[in-house]
Amino acid sequence: MVGGGAEQDGSACSTLVTPKEENKTEPGDKVKMRKQLGLLEGVAIILGIIFGSGIFISPSGVMEDAGSVGFSLAVWCMCGLMSMIGALCYAELGTSIPKSGGDYAYIFESFGPLFAFLYLWDAMLIFVPTTNAIMGLTFARYVIQPFFQDCAAPDDAIRILAAATICFLTWINCHGVKSTTKMQNVFMFAKIGALVTIIVVGVVYLMLPGGTRNFDNMFEGTSTSVSKVSIAFYAGIFSYSGWNYLNFMTEELVDPFVNLPRAIYISLPVVTFVYVLANVAYLAVLSATEIMSSKAIAFSFADRALGPAAGVMPFMVALSAFGGLSVHIMTSSRMCFVGARHGHFPAMLSHINIQRYTPVPSLVFLCLLSLLMLCSSDVNVLITYSSFVESFFIMLSVSGLLWLRYKEPNMERPIKVTIWIPISFILICLFLLIVPIFEEPYAVGMGILITVTGVPVYLIFVALDKKPLWFTKTMVTFTHCVQKLFVSAREED
């Protein structure tokens, strides 16, 4: 599964014609990632991931575990605040350690290769392919559901369409970064259009007689279970997830010291404001009970509020999820690429296409893992399953910020946040990690088990200097096949 350092990589590369001779676009061109993303693209990437599918599926989960209208809105506000606090920490990390790979790079610098490998192990096996599966399922459900007005859409049809969508977007990402970002800019209008439509219609409903009836006794029924409250937070946090994904592409960002923090600071307040307004709009049209029972809340909203024009909403939400999935595939593949570059995954995954300069092997690898996650179509279970593990490693990354301040006080830090910001973020994460153990022991246990299985894998296939001969030969053979299949080669310095 993993391993394959310089020895096998070098052997594999010896079978290829030098990339410069094979595909010479400009004199002196090197096979390496290009800096092609500016501030606008950075903002579009963050908004594109966050405004993906969460806001159109998570409100039912938040409402169910929060127990009341008032507290569910408070959860959305607090999740936005938590994301903004985390984003401030990542602005310091991203400018202090200007490398692609995001959390993987920060954990590697702070706590060494073992913890970095465990993050990569969990990311590739759990939360990256799971998030891809969730976005793909959301897109498929909103496309298919309008054809089944009086019954639930067939589960197999939803999963097949989700699989086809993931494969198609992987192909688009293999074609080039510019193709993906241009497409993302187009789909951004669909995302914003869907949310603006929901908010405007909700405001109109609030102005009608009895429009505030669902807000009477707002805090009645508020959950008193601490574990349920934490699960409600996980559902909300999932909708905000993606605020740290631009950090995965730092090496492809023009002037990252300026554009990375600016993109974060612009995006997060906008997201929080829009999300709270969208939830108020949902509640203006649908009761708390209707929200909790809906599997496609935007569809239920449009069916009640838009009348004959209701068919437009599923289309817009589907486009939103489609664009979010595309950007998530692009950014997460860079994490896999960087991990392989450090020898933590097979060396073939650190290769890039010599014509398109995209990490095609990593993109295809993540596509296959995402397709495996489609074995389950229960979105709420997938959200809890992935959010727990991802939250732990986000907490570990921010803990690394504090550790690096102690270990390397003279490190260059273009941005340095007040010390209480990372401390507050870590304390909140600890609460959200400990409490769910009592409410969702199976999901938490599986996350911990998969993390622990990464330790022997690291010790045998990564840390061990002399790997078995059969393993080395097998990896060299695979590397040769991947290079020929994807026209890829090792990145040049």
Salt bridges, closest charged atoms under 4 A:
ASP9 OD1 - HIS351 NE2 2.54
ASP9 OD2 - ARG490 NH1 3.26
ASP29 OD2 - ARG34 NH2 3.76
ASP65 OD1 - LYS228 NZ 3.83
GLU92 OE1 - ARG405 NH2 2.67
GLU92 OE2 - ARG413 NE 3.61
GLU109 OE2 - LYS99 NZ 2.65
ASP155 OD2 - ARG159 NH2 2.96
ASP156 OD1 - ARG159 NH2 3.71
GLU251 OE2 - ARG341 NH2 2.91
GLU252 OE2 - ARG334 NE 2.96
GLU290 OE2 - ARG304 NH2 2.41
GLU439 OE2 - LYS228 NZ 3.68
GLU491 OE1 - ARG341 NH1 2.82
